[in-house]
Amino acid sequence: MTALRFEALATCGRARRGVIETSHGSVDTPAFMPVGTRATVKCLTPEQIRESGAQIVLANTYHLLLRPGAETVAALGGLQRMMGWNAPVLTDSGGFQVFSLADLRRLNDDGVEFRSHIDGELIRLTPERSIETQNLLGADIIMAFDECPPLPSDVATLTAAVDRTISWARRCKNAHRRSDQALYGIVQGGLDLDLRRKCLTRLVDIGFDGYAIGGLSVGEAPADMWALLDAFANDLPADHPRYLMGVGTPLDLVNAVGAGVDQFDCVLPTRNGRKGYAFTSRGTVRLRNAVHRESRDPLDPECDCYCCRNFSRGYLRHLLSAGESLGATLVSLHNTCFYQDLTRRMRDAISAGTFEALRAEVAETWRRDEANRCSIA
């Protein structure tokens, strides 16, 4: 059984339009994957996610290992059946928690020992256990376990992380048991182009169904990330999907697609939505600001999502100020639709040969937006 098939359908410069075929359906690329860390995209139903245009969602191995447990997910029929999402799913390996939970873990060449952020229980996560867990979860695309170092880091730290990532990738490949699940390798190396290329060469020698760029948007300046992507992304095998993990803003996305990336995920649409920050065709709108108190305007006049068709900025501000959960749902829905519309526009522009014009348009909007990075804790 072939777990995954990728085809590039059109190019414009290095930007690619393609399709990924999985056992639960196809994914048009470039694709943005809403993040459903605990098998739910916060504030949104599966039907709302589908209506946004999303074709694939992401869930997280570490969090699902803690609750409800991989065996429970398997007993409930796997992620798709449990979530009510009969479409492709990708699971992260838990490797990002090596970075994000640095204060709660101990790391060595065998794996990582976490102290659960829920109850303090010690959790041992090795490459083999990560793959075993993901095999039980049943996602269409699973990720190799890797070490994600923070930036900036010195060369010795980055080199050690690359060497460990390569070793763990080989162990992941050997542990993988399901022929209906595609396995991606993750390239580490920080902003060091030579280390990135070393890591990629070793991963290609092992052989994976797709290749991800990890270890970015972890402390470096946006311009440094974009420069690395511009120099490196097109080195990834052209006949496999290319996935940039944990990124990012609209400007990040157009720059990464321009460098040759196909897949993305990020918590920004729903995290910012819950806080009343909306992505719009004119930049960021902060709905809690008093200027919106009596506004009858839609959130984004160029958007036809359910939120923008039916509700005013004034009403959305009221909901958010009053702590009503509907406010978080509506703005999260709009943001998710905005991201899906952006990737659709990129796909259309690639096919039409006008991607660079779209890239310039998006860059002009978001470079002048004071909340360009939208890094809201």
C-alpha positions as CSV (number, residue, x, y, z in Angstrom):
1,M,0.0,0.0,0.0
2,T,1.3,3.5,-0.9
3,A,0.8,5.7,2.1
4,L,1.2,9.0,0.2
5,R,1.5,10.2,-3.3
6,F,2.6,13.8,-4.2
7,E,2.4,15.5,-7.5
8,A,3.5,19.0,-8.4
9,L,0.9,20.4,-10.9
10,A,2.3,23.8,-11.6
11,T,5.2,26.1,-10.7
12,C,5.9,29.8,-10.7
13,G,9.5,30.4,-10.0
14,R,10.2,28.1,-7.0
15,A,6.6,28.3,-5.8
16,R,4.7,25.0,-6.4
17,R,1.1,24.0,-6.7
18,G,0.5,20.4,-6.1
19,V,-1.6,17.7,-4.5
20,I,-1.0,15.1,-1.7
21,E,-3.0,11.9,-1.9
22,T,-3.6,10.0,1.4
23,S,-5.9,7.2,2.4
24,H,-8.4,9.7,3.8
25,G,-8.4,12.0,0.8
26,S,-6.4,14.6,-1.1
27,V,-4.8,17.8,0.1
28,D,-4.2,20.7,-2.3
29,T,-0.9,22.5,-1.8
30,P,0.2,25.0,-0.7
31,A,-1.8,23.9,2.4
32,F,-2.2,25.4,5.8
33,M,-3.2,22.9,8.5
34,P,-5.2,24.1,11.4
35,V,-3.7,22.9,14.7
36,G,-5.9,20.5,16.8
37,T,-3.3,19.8,19.5
38,R,-5.6,17.6,21.6
39,A,-7.6,16.3,18.7
40,T,-9.7,19.4,18.5
41,V,-9.1,22.8,16.8
42,K,-9.9,25.2,19.7
43,C,-13.4,26.8,19.5
44,L,-14.3,25.2,16.2
45,T,-16.4,22.2,15.1
46,P,-15.1,19.8,12.4
47,E,-17.9,21.1,10.2
48,Q,-16.7,24.7,10.6
49,I,-13.2,23.6,9.8
50,R,-14.4,21.9,6.6
51,E,-16.4,24.9,5.6
52,S,-13.3,27.1,6.0
53,G,-11.7,25.1,3.1
54,A,-9.2,23.2,5.3
55,Q,-8.5,19.7,4.0
56,I,-6.1,18.5,6.7
57,V,-5.6,19.2,10.4
58,L,-2.8,18.5,12.9
59,A,-2.8,16.8,16.2
60,N,0.0,16.4,18.8
61,T,1.5,13.1,20.0
62,Y,2.8,14.3,23.3
63,H,-0.5,15.8,24.4
64,L,-2.6,12.9,23.2
65,L,-0.2,10.5,24.9
66,L,-1.0,12.2,28.2
67,R,-4.8,12.5,27.6
68,P,-6.7,10.4,26.7
69,G,-3.8,8.0,25.8
70,A,-3.0,6.4,22.5
71,E,-4.7,3.1,23.3
72,T,-7.9,5.0,24.1
73,V,-7.8,6.8,20.8
74,A,-7.2,3.5,19.0
75,A,-10.2,1.9,20.9
76,L,-12.3,4.8,19.8
77,G,-11.5,4.0,16.1
78,G,-8.4,6.3,15.6
79,L,-8.2,10.0,15.3
80,Q,-10.5,10.5,12.4
81,R,-13.4,8.5,13.8
82,M,-12.9,10.0,17.3
83,M,-12.8,13.6,16.1
84,G,-15.6,13.2,13.5
85,W,-13.1,14.3,10.9
86,N,-13.2,12.0,7.8
87,A,-10.3,13.7,6.2
88,P,-6.4,13.7,6.4
89,V,-4.7,14.2,9.7
90,L,-1.0,14.8,10.5
91,T,0.5,14.2,14.0
92,D,3.6,15.9,15.3
93,S,6.0,13.6,17.0
94,G,6.3,15.3,20.3
95,G,9.7,16.7,19.3
96,F,8.6,20.3,19.6
97,Q,8.0,19.7,23.3
98,V,11.7,19.1,23.6
99,F,11.9,22.8,22.9
100,S,8.7,24.2,24.4
101,L,8.9,22.2,27.7
102,A,12.6,22.6,28.2
103,D,12.1,23.3,31.9
104,L,10.2,20.0,32.4
105,R,12.4,17.5,30.6
106,R,15.8,15.7,30.6
107,L,17.4,14.8,27.3
108,N,19.9,12.2,26.3
109,D,20.8,10.2,23.2
110,D,18.1,7.6,24.0
111,G,15.2,10.0,24.2
112,V,13.5,12.6,26.5
113,E,12.0,12.3,30.0
114,F,9.2,14.8,30.6
115,R,7.5,15.7,33.8
116,S,3.9,16.0,32.8
117,H,2.6,19.5,33.0
118,I,-0.7,18.1,34.1
119,D,0.1,16.0,37.1
120,G,3.9,15.8,37.4
121,E,4.1,12.1,36.2
122,L,7.3,11.2,34.5
123,I,6.9,10.4,30.8
124,R,9.6,8.7,28.8
125,L,9.4,9.5,25.0
126,T,11.9,7.8,22.7
127,P,11.8,7.6,18.9
128,E,10.3,4.1,19.2
129,R,7.6,5.2,21.6
130,S,6.8,8.3,19.5
131,I,6.2,6.1,16.4
132,E,4.3,3.4,18.4
133,T,2.0,6.1,19.7
134,Q,1.5,7.6,16.3
135,N,0.8,4.2,14.8
136,L,-2.0,3.8,17.4
137,L,-3.3,7.3,16.8
138,G,-3.7,6.4,13.1
139,A,-2.9,9.7,11.4
140,D,-2.3,9.7,7.6
141,I,1.0,11.5,8.0
142,I,3.3,11.0,11.1
143,M,6.5,12.7,12.0
144,A,9.9,11.4,13.1
145,F,11.0,12.3,16.6
146,D,13.6,15.1,16.5
147,E,15.4,17.5,18.8
148,C,14.4,21.1,18.3
149,P,17.0,23.5,19.8
150,P,16.2,27.2,20.5
151,L,17.6,30.0,18.6
152,P,20.1,31.5,19.0
153,S,22.2,28.5,19.8
154,D,25.9,27.9,19.4
155,V,27.4,25.6,16.7
156,A,28.1,22.8,19.2
157,T,24.5,22.8,20.4
158,L,23.1,22.8,16.9
159,T,25.5,20.1,15.8
160,A,24.5,17.9,18.7
161,A,20.9,18.4,17.9
162,V,21.4,17.5,14.2
163,D,23.4,14.4,15.1
164,R,20.7,13.3,17.5
165,T,17.9,14.1,15.0
166,I,19.6,11.9,12.4
167,S,20.1,9.0,14.8
168,W,16.5,9.3,16.0
169,A,15.2,9.5,12.4
170,R,16.8,6.2,11.6
171,R,15.3,4.6,14.7
172,C,11.9,6.0,13.8
173,K,12.1,4.5,10.3
174,N,12.9,1.1,11.8
175,A,10.1,1.3,14.3
176,H,7.4,2.3,11.9
177,R,4.9,-0.5,11.4
178,R,1.9,0.8,9.4
179,S,2.1,0.9,5.6
180,D,-1.0,3.2,5.4
181,Q,0.8,6.0,7.3
182,A,3.3,8.3,5.6
183,L,6.4,9.1,7.7
184,Y,8.2,12.5,7.3
185,G,11.7,13.2,8.4
186,I,12.5,16.6,10.0
187,V,15.6,18.7,9.1
188,Q,17.2,20.6,11.9
189,G,20.3,22.8,11.9
190,G,19.1,26.3,13.0
191,L,20.3,29.0,10.7
192,D,23.4,27.1,9.7
193,L,23.0,26.2,6.1
194,D,25.8,23.6,6.1
195,L,24.3,21.8,9.1
196,R,20.9,21.9,7.4
197,R,22.3,20.3,4.3
198,K,24.2,17.7,6.3
199,C,21.0,16.8,8.1
200,L,19.0,16.7,4.9
201,T,21.6,14.5,3.1
202,R,21.4,11.9,5.9
203,L,17.6,11.9,6.0
204,V,17.4,11.4,2.3
205,D,19.8,8.4,2.6
206,I,17.4,6.9,5.2
207,G,14.4,7.7,3.0
208,F,11.1,9.3,4.0
209,D,7.8,10.0,2.4
210,G,8.1,13.8,2.9
211,Y,10.6,16.2,4.5
212,A,9.9,18.9,7.1
213,I,11.9,22.0,8.1
214,G,11.9,22.1,11.9
215,G,13.6,24.4,14.3
216,L,12.4,27.8,12.9
217,S,10.3,30.5,14.5
218,V,11.9,29.6,17.8
219,G,13.6,32.9,18.6
220,E,15.2,34.1,15.4
221,A,14.3,37.3,13.6
222,P,11.8,36.8,10.8
223,A,14.2,38.1,8.2
224,D,16.8,35.5,9.2
225,M,14.2,32.8,8.9
226,W,13.2,34.0,5.4
227,A,16.8,34.1,4.3
228,L,17.4,30.5,5.5
229,L,14.3,29.3,3.7
230,D,15.3,31.2,0.5
231,A,18.7,29.5,0.5
232,F,17.6,26.0,1.6
233,A,13.9,25.1,1.0
234,N,14.5,24.2,-2.6
235,D,17.2,21.7,-1.7
236,L,14.5,19.4,-0.3
237,P,13.6,16.6,-2.8
238,A,11.3,18.0,-5.5
239,D,9.3,14.8,-5.8
240,H,8.3,14.9,-2.1
241,P,6.1,17.2,0.0
242,R,8.0,20.0,1.8
243,Y,6.6,21.0,5.2
244,L,7.6,24.1,7.3
245,M,6.6,23.4,10.9
246,G,5.0,25.9,13.2
247,V,4.9,28.9,10.8
248,G,3.4,31.4,10.7
249,T,2.1,34.8,9.7
250,P,0.7,35.7,6.3
251,L,4.1,37.2,5.3
252,D,5.9,34.1,6.5
253,L,3.6,31.9,4.4
254,V,4.0,33.8,1.1
255,N,7.8,34.0,1.6
256,A,8.0,30.3,2.3
257,V,5.8,29.3,-0.6
258,G,8.1,31.5,-2.8
259,A,11.0,29.5,-1.5
260,G,9.3,26.2,-2.5
261,V,7.4,25.0,0.7
262,D,4.1,23.1,0.4
263,Q,2.7,22.6,3.9
264,F,2.3,24.7,7.0
265,D,0.8,24.7,10.5
266,C,0.5,27.3,13.2
267,V,-1.7,28.1,16.2
268,L,-2.0,31.8,15.3
269,P,-5.4,31.8,13.6
270,T,-7.2,30.3,16.7
271,R,-4.9,31.6,19.4
272,N,-5.2,35.1,18.2
273,G,-8.9,34.7,17.5
274,R,-9.5,33.8,21.1
275,K,-7.8,37.0,22.1
276,G,-9.7,39.2,19.7
277,Y,-7.0,39.7,17.1
278,A,-8.2,39.2,13.6
279,F,-6.3,38.7,10.3
280,T,-8.0,40.7,7.6
281,S,-7.3,41.9,4.0
282,R,-6.2,45.2,5.5
283,G,-4.0,43.9,8.3
284,T,-4.6,43.1,11.9
285,V,-7.8,44.2,13.6
286,R,-7.8,44.4,17.4
287,L,-11.4,44.0,18.3
288,R,-11.1,44.9,22.0
289,N,-10.2,48.5,21.0
290,A,-12.8,51.0,21.9
291,V,-13.0,52.3,18.3
292,H,-15.1,49.3,17.4
293,R,-17.7,49.7,20.2
294,E,-20.4,51.0,17.9
295,S,-19.1,49.8,14.6
296,R,-21.6,48.2,12.2
297,D,-18.9,47.3,9.8
298,P,-18.1,43.6,9.1
299,L,-14.8,42.3,10.4
300,D,-13.4,42.2,6.9
301,P,-15.5,43.6,4.0
302,E,-13.6,41.4,1.5
303,C,-14.4,38.1,3.4
304,D,-17.6,36.1,2.9
305,C,-17.2,33.7,5.9
306,Y,-20.1,33.2,8.3
307,C,-18.7,35.7,10.8
308,C,-18.2,38.5,8.3
309,R,-21.6,37.9,6.6
310,N,-23.6,38.1,9.8
311,F,-22.0,40.1,12.5
312,S,-20.6,43.5,13.1
313,R,-17.3,44.5,14.7
314,G,-19.3,46.1,17.5
315,Y,-21.1,42.9,18.3
316,L,-17.8,40.9,18.2
317,R,-16.2,43.4,20.6
318,H,-19.2,43.0,23.0
319,L,-18.9,39.2,23.0
320,L,-15.1,39.4,23.7
321,S,-15.4,42.0,26.4
322,A,-18.2,40.1,28.1
323,G,-16.2,36.9,28.0
324,E,-18.8,35.1,25.8
325,S,-17.3,32.1,24.1
326,L,-19.1,32.9,20.9
327,G,-16.7,35.8,20.3
328,A,-13.7,33.5,20.4
329,T,-15.5,31.1,18.1
330,L,-16.5,33.7,15.5
331,V,-13.1,35.4,15.3
332,S,-11.2,32.0,15.3
333,L,-13.5,30.9,12.4
334,H,-12.8,34.1,10.5
335,N,-9.0,33.7,11.0
336,T,-9.1,30.1,9.9
337,C,-11.1,31.1,6.8
338,F,-8.6,33.9,6.1
339,Y,-5.7,31.5,6.1
340,Q,-7.5,29.0,3.9
341,D,-8.4,31.8,1.5
342,L,-4.8,33.0,1.4
343,T,-3.5,29.5,0.5
344,R,-6.2,29.2,-2.2
345,R,-5.2,32.5,-3.7
346,M,-1.5,31.3,-3.7
347,R,-2.5,28.1,-5.5
348,D,-4.5,30.1,-8.1
349,A,-1.7,32.6,-8.6
350,I,0.9,29.8,-9.1
351,S,-1.3,28.3,-11.8
352,A,-1.8,31.6,-13.4
353,G,1.9,32.6,-13.3
354,T,1.2,35.6,-11.1
355,F,2.5,34.4,-7.7
356,E,5.1,37.2,-7.3
357,A,2.4,39.9,-7.8
358,L,0.4,38.2,-5.0
359,R,3.4,37.9,-2.8
360,A,4.1,41.7,-3.2
361,E,0.5,42.5,-2.4
362,V,0.5,40.5,0.8
363,A,4.0,41.8,1.8
364,E,2.8,45.4,1.4
365,T,-0.2,44.8,3.6
366,W,1.6,43.0,6.4
367,R,4.9,44.9,6.4
368,R,3.0,48.1,7.3
369,D,1.0,46.3,9.9
370,E,2.5,47.0,13.3
371,A,1.4,43.5,14.5
372,N,3.2,41.8,11.7
373,R,4.5,39.0,13.8
374,C,1.3,38.6,15.9
375,S,3.3,36.8,18.6
376,I,0.7,36.8,21.3
377,A,1.4,34.6,24.3
